């Protein structure tokens, strides 16, 4: 590092071989996030990154930036949210940064240019569990990618002909709002509950293909209650928002599993909308199914949040408030 004035120094870091657009991010968002987080100046010039700032801050920023350069050389996608997560992991691990790139877990979706990779160690463990187990139960707060990664794995399994259909289910439980007054038939009334599943699919498959798949029932999106009495064979089945399934519904759902099928259950124990939270089927299976061969429980936390950086702070604030309530 070269001293410029007082405690301000300038440091040059080689970015040779890195995908510069990937490294910098859209509108230099990755460099701006790094600069904002450490209070330094970051400029990408040719095959070099030029950093300037206080010595202590550069010592914290350089290892994170070196990691970003390595990812960009491997063409592993990341964004400004990942930059913040890498920085937090570096701080939490006391000066070391060993984040898995998830290269072996990359999901390339045909028909689009989208490549989906885990963006945290927790997400990597989640995708590994989906790859290796018939039933996976992913538990964690909003924004950790539970549903999105499960849908990506389902689409990948369908394209690779490992299954013949995808079935996505959700309990139709009102989250503090009454939608019963909405016009339309039963399907139109429950569609608002299922909209997030449509959103995930449409982000991975061209809209015309989604429409055709829904029409020929290669993909089915339905309320959990519609699963009763069925045998779900040769399918990738996802139960989303499972914290709002009753114990009876959860047992009914799990016993639908047929031959050559895989189940992923996702839920957030902090967002139970049932009249009696203790009646949640997710809480029950956590107690009675742990340890069964072929069933994997994966727990995600704030470090795995991939939404806006404020979502992580919001989750942490609510958790702190809940702990205070318990102490009173």
VOTIBA-668859 format. One record per residue (C-alpha): y negated, z negated, x negated; residue number from 1. Coordinates in pm, whole numbers. Example, Ala and Ser with C-alpha at 12.3 -4.5 7.8 and 13.67 -1.06 7.14 Angstrom:
REM residues 2
{{450, -780, -1230}, 1}
{{106, -714, -1367}, 2}
//
This chain:
REM residues 328
{{0, 0, 0}, 1}
{{-350, 82, -123}, 2}
{{-633, -164, -67}, 3}
{{-949, -13, 85}, 4}
{{-1178, -308, 160}, 5}
{{-1101, -679, 189}, 6}
{{-773, -733, 369}, 7}
{{-769, -378, 511}, 8}
{{-510, -152, 352}, 9}
{{-381, 200, 398}, 10}
{{-12, 288, 392}, 11}
{{150, 631, 397}, 12}
{{497, 676, 545}, 13}
{{704, 995, 516}, 14}
{{798, 1160, 845}, 15}
{{967, 1460, 686}, 16}
{{1242, 1604, 904}, 17}
{{1130, 1416, 1216}, 18}
{{1059, 1588, 1547}, 19}
{{685, 1533, 1548}, 20}
{{637, 1574, 1924}, 21}
{{912, 1323, 1988}, 22}
{{772, 1086, 1725}, 23}
{{415, 1095, 1853}, 24}
{{502, 1107, 2222}, 25}
{{317, 1282, 2502}, 26}
{{-57, 1265, 2425}, 27}
{{28, 1050, 2121}, 28}
{{146, 771, 2354}, 29}
{{395, 629, 2102}, 30}
{{138, 606, 1824}, 31}
{{-116, 455, 2064}, 32}
{{133, 189, 2175}, 33}
{{207, 97, 1814}, 34}
{{-165, 84, 1733}, 35}
{{-237, -128, 2042}, 36}
{{44, -370, 1977}, 37}
{{-39, -438, 1611}, 38}
{{-412, -375, 1608}, 39}
{{-389, -101, 1347}, 40}
{{-478, 267, 1317}, 41}
{{-195, 524, 1312}, 42}
{{-245, 892, 1236}, 43}
{{29, 1158, 1212}, 44}
{{-86, 1415, 957}, 45}
{{160, 1683, 850}, 46}
{{480, 1519, 730}, 47}
{{316, 1180, 682}, 48}
{{208, 888, 895}, 49}
{{-107, 715, 775}, 50}
{{-147, 353, 880}, 51}
{{-450, 136, 816}, 52}
{{-514, -226, 905}, 53}
{{-469, -581, 789}, 54}
{{-182, -640, 547}, 55}
{{5, -882, 774}, 56}
{{-11, -643, 1069}, 57}
{{107, -345, 867}, 58}
{{401, -546, 736}, 59}
{{507, -599, 1096}, 60}
{{442, -242, 1209}, 61}
{{598, -44, 922}, 62}
{{966, -135, 991}, 63}
{{924, -43, 1358}, 64}
{{761, 288, 1266}, 65}
{{1035, 362, 1013}, 66}
{{1287, 313, 1290}, 67}
{{1096, 556, 1513}, 68}
{{1098, 813, 1234}, 69}
{{1476, 778, 1200}, 70}
{{1521, 824, 1575}, 71}
{{1296, 1131, 1570}, 72}
{{1501, 1277, 1284}, 73}
{{1815, 1231, 1495}, 74}
{{1640, 1384, 1799}, 75}
{{1717, 1066, 1994}, 76}
{{1465, 1044, 2282}, 77}
{{1231, 745, 2317}, 78}
{{892, 674, 2470}, 79}
{{609, 421, 2449}, 80}
{{810, 166, 2646}, 81}
{{1083, 188, 2384}, 82}
{{825, 133, 2109}, 83}
{{731, -198, 2273}, 84}
{{1098, -297, 2305}, 85}
{{1173, -215, 1942}, 86}
{{874, -425, 1836}, 87}
{{995, -719, 2045}, 88}
{{1345, -691, 1904}, 89}
{{1205, -688, 1551}, 90}
{{1004, -1003, 1622}, 91}
{{1293, -1175, 1797}, 92}
{{1540, -1105, 1516}, 93}
{{1305, -1240, 1248}, 94}
{{1239, -927, 1048}, 95}
{{1539, -706, 1116}, 96}
{{1569, -413, 1351}, 97}
{{1916, -283, 1429}, 98}
{{1888, -100, 1756}, 99}
{{2178, 123, 1857}, 100}
{{2067, 477, 1935}, 101}
{{2359, 525, 2172}, 102}
{{2439, 863, 2021}, 103}
{{2800, 846, 2140}, 104}
{{2680, 745, 2487}, 105}
{{2437, 1034, 2538}, 106}
{{2469, 1201, 2878}, 107}
{{2351, 1563, 2879}, 108}
{{2312, 1686, 3236}, 109}
{{2397, 2056, 3297}, 110}
{{2133, 2259, 3476}, 111}
{{1851, 2046, 3337}, 112}
{{1717, 1968, 2993}, 113}
{{1750, 1596, 3058}, 114}
{{1947, 1386, 2812}, 115}
{{2004, 1026, 2912}, 116}
{{2070, 761, 2649}, 117}
{{2073, 381, 2656}, 118}
{{1740, 239, 2547}, 119}
{{1849, -112, 2458}, 120}
{{2163, -287, 2332}, 121}
{{2219, -419, 2686}, 122}
{{2209, -71, 2833}, 123}
{{2447, 53, 2563}, 124}
{{2693, -225, 2654}, 125}
{{2656, -129, 3020}, 126}
{{2741, 238, 2959}, 127}
{{3030, 141, 2731}, 128}
{{3169, -81, 3006}, 129}
{{3141, 203, 3259}, 130}
{{3325, 428, 3016}, 131}
{{3605, 179, 2955}, 132}
{{3660, -6, 3286}, 133}
{{3756, 83, 3644}, 134}
{{3519, -172, 3796}, 135}
{{3187, -266, 3636}, 136}
{{2945, -520, 3781}, 137}
{{2596, -489, 3636}, 138}
{{2366, -783, 3704}, 139}
{{2002, -798, 3600}, 140}
{{1639, -779, 3710}, 141}
{{1452, -478, 3841}, 142}
{{1379, -201, 3595}, 143}
{{1676, -251, 3364}, 144}
{{1833, 85, 3454}, 145}
{{2134, -55, 3642}, 146}
{{2130, 206, 3918}, 147}
{{1987, 494, 3717}, 148}
{{2248, 474, 3440}, 149}
{{2530, 430, 3692}, 150}
{{2417, 743, 3880}, 151}
{{2392, 931, 3548}, 152}
{{2749, 830, 3460}, 153}
{{2864, 939, 3807}, 154}
{{2696, 1281, 3777}, 155}
{{2850, 1324, 3431}, 156}
{{3197, 1238, 3566}, 157}
{{3153, 1489, 3850}, 158}
{{3039, 1770, 3619}, 159}
{{3330, 1700, 3383}, 160}
{{3569, 1710, 3682}, 161}
{{3694, 1358, 3620}, 162}
{{3629, 1291, 3990}, 163}
{{3583, 1517, 4290}, 164}
{{3299, 1331, 4459}, 165}
{{3030, 1069, 4423}, 166}
{{2980, 799, 4685}, 167}
{{2662, 591, 4677}, 168}
{{2631, 291, 4907}, 169}
{{2373, 23, 4978}, 170}
{{2358, -267, 5223}, 171}
{{2100, -193, 5495}, 172}
{{1925, -528, 5470}, 173}
{{1555, -561, 5546}, 174}
{{1349, -693, 5254}, 175}
{{1105, -896, 5460}, 176}
{{1014, -601, 5680}, 177}
{{1140, -487, 6017}, 178}
{{1221, -116, 6021}, 179}
{{1405, -123, 6354}, 180}
{{1106, 13, 6540}, 181}
{{1114, 339, 6343}, 182}
{{1191, 649, 6554}, 183}
{{1502, 862, 6509}, 184}
{{1878, 826, 6516}, 185}
{{2079, 572, 6317}, 186}
{{2089, 783, 6000}, 187}
{{1713, 832, 6010}, 188}
{{1665, 457, 6051}, 189}
{{1877, 367, 5748}, 190}
{{1743, 644, 5521}, 191}
{{1452, 425, 5398}, 192}
{{1707, 181, 5256}, 193}
{{1888, 463, 5074}, 194}
{{1580, 645, 4937}, 195}
{{1608, 501, 4582}, 196}
{{1955, 655, 4549}, 197}
{{1821, 996, 4652}, 198}
{{1540, 954, 4396}, 199}
{{1785, 888, 4112}, 200}
{{1998, 1188, 4205}, 201}
{{1703, 1423, 4237}, 202}
{{1585, 1320, 3891}, 203}
{{1915, 1441, 3743}, 204}
{{2024, 1737, 3957}, 205}
{{1812, 2029, 4078}, 206}
{{1706, 1975, 4440}, 207}
{{1898, 2276, 4574}, 208}
{{2221, 2151, 4415}, 209}
{{2167, 1803, 4560}, 210}
{{2121, 1956, 4906}, 211}
{{2442, 2161, 4874}, 212}
{{2639, 1865, 4741}, 213}
{{2524, 1646, 5029}, 214}
{{2608, 1920, 5278}, 215}
{{2964, 1971, 5153}, 216}
{{3003, 1593, 5096}, 217}
{{3065, 1626, 4722}, 218}
{{2794, 1359, 4714}, 219}
{{2772, 1104, 4992}, 220}
{{2497, 846, 5039}, 221}
{{2562, 591, 5311}, 222}
{{2504, 231, 5418}, 223}
{{2771, -13, 5300}, 224}
{{2890, -69, 5659}, 225}
{{3006, 295, 5671}, 226}
{{3273, 219, 5407}, 227}
{{3488, 8, 5639}, 228}
{{3836, 148, 5704}, 229}
{{3814, 414, 5432}, 230}
{{4015, 472, 5113}, 231}
{{3789, 600, 4838}, 232}
{{4014, 813, 4615}, 233}
{{3923, 1051, 4331}, 234}
{{3565, 927, 4346}, 235}
{{3292, 759, 4146}, 236}
{{3162, 489, 4380}, 237}
{{2840, 294, 4332}, 238}
{{2734, -8, 4536}, 239}
{{2365, -67, 4476}, 240}
{{2163, -381, 4565}, 241}
{{2491, -570, 4592}, 242}
{{2313, -905, 4609}, 243}
{{2247, -817, 4975}, 244}
{{2614, -760, 5058}, 245}
{{2779, -1051, 5235}, 246}
{{3099, -1199, 5095}, 247}
{{3299, -1023, 5369}, 248}
{{3131, -689, 5297}, 249}
{{3194, -723, 4925}, 250}
{{3564, -791, 4979}, 251}
{{3582, -495, 5219}, 252}
{{3412, -268, 4965}, 253}
{{3626, -368, 4666}, 254}
{{3947, -313, 4862}, 255}
{{3844, 48, 4942}, 256}
{{3922, 151, 4582}, 257}
{{4176, 434, 4576}, 258}
{{4363, 630, 4310}, 259}
{{4160, 789, 4027}, 260}
{{3844, 613, 4136}, 261}
{{3584, 409, 3955}, 262}
{{3342, 153, 4096}, 263}
{{3007, 34, 3964}, 264}
{{2835, -253, 4144}, 265}
{{2471, -333, 4067}, 266}
{{2261, -625, 4177}, 267}
{{1978, -866, 4104}, 268}
{{2048, -1230, 4184}, 269}
{{1674, -1306, 4202}, 270}
{{1614, -1065, 4493}, 271}
{{1857, -1174, 4764}, 272}
{{1726, -1081, 5110}, 273}
{{2012, -1229, 5313}, 274}
{{1924, -1512, 5555}, 275}
{{2143, -1744, 5343}, 276}
{{2130, -1663, 4974}, 277}
{{2449, -1856, 4906}, 278}
{{2635, -1608, 5128}, 279}
{{2577, -1322, 4882}, 280}
{{2894, -1136, 4791}, 281}
{{2756, -1074, 4443}, 282}
{{2737, -1447, 4373}, 283}
{{3092, -1490, 4500}, 284}
{{3252, -1214, 4290}, 285}
{{3079, -1352, 3983}, 286}
{{3271, -1674, 4041}, 287}
{{3613, -1541, 4141}, 288}
{{3663, -1206, 3961}, 289}
{{3562, -1301, 3606}, 290}
{{3851, -1259, 3364}, 291}
{{4044, -995, 3559}, 292}
{{4162, -714, 3331}, 293}
{{3987, -388, 3422}, 294}
{{3677, -559, 3564}, 295}
{{3373, -598, 3340}, 296}
{{3059, -804, 3408}, 297}
{{2748, -687, 3222}, 298}
{{2429, -894, 3224}, 299}
{{2096, -725, 3159}, 300}
{{1768, -910, 3109}, 301}
{{1398, -859, 3045}, 302}
{{1467, -700, 2706}, 303}
{{1637, -411, 2890}, 304}
{{1348, -333, 3127}, 305}
{{1252, 35, 3100}, 306}
{{968, 54, 3349}, 307}
{{598, -3, 3281}, 308}
{{548, -266, 3009}, 309}
{{390, -500, 3267}, 310}
{{714, -517, 3466}, 311}
{{871, -726, 3190}, 312}
{{576, -968, 3198}, 313}
{{595, -990, 3578}, 314}
{{968, -1068, 3569}, 315}
{{908, -1337, 3306}, 316}
{{623, -1491, 3511}, 317}
{{837, -1514, 3825}, 318}
{{1124, -1666, 3627}, 319}
{{887, -1929, 3484}, 320}
{{756, -2005, 3834}, 321}
{{1111, -2045, 3969}, 322}
{{1195, -2289, 3690}, 323}
{{885, -2493, 3770}, 324}
{{988, -2508, 4139}, 325}
{{1335, -2630, 4039}, 326}
{{1183, -2905, 3822}, 327}
{{964, -3036, 4104}, 328}
//
